[in-house]
Amino acid sequence: MLALLLAPLYLILNYYVFHHILRWLCACRPVWKSKSFFTAWWVCCAFISFSPLTAFLLPASDFQRFISWLSCFWLGCLLYTSLLILAADGTVRALTLLRRIRRTGWAQDTAELSDQARRSRSCRAEQNAGYRRWSDRRLAAAGLLLSCCILAICIYGVHHAAQIKVTEYSVSIDKPADRTSLRVVLAADLHLGYSVGTGQMERMTELINRQHPDLVCIAGDIFDNSYMALDDPDRLARILSGIQSRCGVYACPGNHDVEERLLAGFTFPHLSERERENIADGREKMERFLTASGIRLLRDETILIDDSFYLTGRRDRSERDGAGPRKSVEVLMNDLRKTQDPAVSLPVIVMDHQPRDLSALAAAGVDLTLSGHTHDGQMFPANLLMPLLWENPCGMLETDGMYSIVTSGVGVWGPNMRILTDSEIVVINITFTGQA
């Protein structure tokens, strides 16, 4: 339902952007005003605007991959193009209004203004949109400036998304362990698919290995809802299997680690029998991919590592795999207490893709939670909204003696861009201070 409500807004925004670009082109060169160019222009615009639907309807192929990549990239371009054009439109209209007020004066009453409007033949022209006041030369110059800004933002966003930084935190856990310290590398939101592939994974793997971790945790969203979207599954598996960790590589599922057909991020559940078979096949391939990559997936499962600490991986709250709802924090911790020596309380680390239920986790005796999902907003201005949506949108937060660490992620969702946020892996230096 939400997709149907947003579709008209998306199309209106596309028309608004392409209409203004066409006006700018016509101001630059009169030749663009020809009927043949006008027709070709709107055909191309329709192709780009409907690329998400086209990618959804096409069967898996290299062409479908290209259209999917194009639709994702266009969403990012559309965001910043529409924002800048709206800002330019608003500025022109505000300046036009101020100019009109300065000419008529602030102190004139309504009757005087109405009488003046009747006497002035040019008043109606002054009430039109600000663009009519600009000469073609000014419009061309303004359009060129906006085009350069949009191009610079998009190029920067694509380049910046590929740059993975290392963020480091130190945590002290007052519980005994058979070791005094633990070096953990946290990664999340790989989103392997149309926008993220072998290049980003090579950079991530190399960067993780440079940290010499004791443990590597991947907090969900390894995939981007489609196994067929992987550019080279065998090579990707070989790259990820090269991650070096003394205690192994573990992951929990995220909301995108399911095989689903999505249209612009929305799920459409009414599928044919053949599509259901393809989805089941895709899920099996995802599981085999993780096995080949040397990644152990924990679904509401707790394991004891190195006789020193417990690691729990929670199913994502949105999982729809037919296995029923995920276990609550209390059930997970009660299951853990049944297996451990009551005289010993070892540290507990929980991987949970979405950083929710922090107070409940802390009350249950969890010492450290590792999450992703938020992307820190990924692209401005969405990053400004994250503190309103999440208790810990990104970074480290201490809650009732428990540490919550949320990473902005290695990959991207949708547009292959990052604006005012970073792709990252997180290094956590844990010190165990408790006495046995």
Secondary structure as UniProt FT lines:
FT   HELIX           2..28
FT   HELIX           30..33
FT   HELIX           35..49
FT   HELIX           51..57
FT   HELIX           62..104
FT   HELIX           110..119
FT   TURN            121..122
FT   HELIX           123..126
FT   HELIX           130..133
FT   HELIX           136..161
FT   STRAND          164..173
FT   STRAND          181..187
FT   TURN            193..195
FT   HELIX           198..210
FT   STRAND          215..219
FT   HELIX           227..229
FT   HELIX           233..240
FT   TURN            241..242
FT   STRAND          249..252
FT   TURN            255..256
FT   STRAND          262..263
FT   TURN            264..265
FT   STRAND          266..267
FT   HELIX           273..292
FT   TURN            293..294
FT   STRAND          295..297
FT   STRAND          301..305
FT   TURN            306..308
FT   STRAND          309..313
FT   TURN            317..318
FT   HELIX           329..339
FT   TURN            342..343
FT   STRAND          348..351
FT   HELIX           358..363
FT   TURN            364..365
FT   STRAND          368..371
FT   HELIX           375..377
FT   TURN            380..381
FT   HELIX           382..384
FT   HELIX           386..389
FT   STRAND          395..399
FT   TURN            400..401
FT   STRAND          402..406
FT   STRAND          423..432
//
